[in-house]
Amino acid sequence: MADRRSTVQTEPRGVNTIKTIPPTTNSIREDIPTSLTGPLSAIAATAAATIVPERRQSVFRRLSMSMGSRKSSMLPSSNHPRPNTYRLEPDNEYRFRPYRVQPKVLDILIDRMKDKTYNKDTAVDLSKEITRSVHQLMKNFQIPRYKFVVQTVISQKLEQLLRIASRSLWNPKTDNMISVNYETKDMVAVVTVYAVYLE
C-alpha cells in the first residue's frame, strides 16, 4: 500500500512540512465488510484497507494550514515584530497639516476640471477620478497612523445654493479635515478630506 502523506505543522507558524505516515494495522476500517461478492467486492476491499486518521482535523484547521504559506504585504514581517508604542497622539512632525494639503488638492481639481463641461453621464466618472487622485496624494504624504476619507461632490451650476454638511465623532487634538471648492462656468466641485488618527 502506498504511504499516506499529510501536512503537519511542526515548525514555526506559516511553515508547513510533509510527513509520511506509515500504514498501521490498528487503524484499518473495520466497519466495511470484506467478504462481499460481486462487482462491489473490489471497492469494498479497497475501502476496508484505507486508513482512518487517528484524529480528524477541522475544516478550518486544514484551511488555515494550507493558507499559512501565504504572506500578506500589509502585515509587518514576523521576524521583526513591531513594538507597541502605546502612543495616543502623533509626534509633532507627523501631524496632519491642512495648510500643506489644501493647495495640492486645489491643483488636482484645476487639472481635472479646467476644460470640462457638466454632463450628468460623465460627472460620476469625473468624481471617482478626482477622489482617487486626492486619495493617492494623501498616501504620498506618508503620514503614519492616519486614515484618510475623501468625499467629492460635483454639481451643475444653475444659480442655486449648495450646502454640504457633515458630522463626525473624533478627537479634535489629532483629527482634522479640509474642504476645497472649485468652480467652472457651469459646475461646482467640493472635495472634503477627513484625516483620522488611529490610536
Secondary structure, DSSP 8 states (H G I E B T S, - for coil): ---EEEEE--SSTT--EEEEE---STTB--SS-S---STTHHHHHHHHHSB--SS---HHHHHHHHSTT---SSS--TTS-------SS--GGGS--HHHHHHHHHHHHHHHHTT----TTTHHHHHHHHHHHHHHHHHHT--TTEEEEEEEEEEE-SS------------TTT-EEEEEEEE-SSEEEEEEEEEEE--
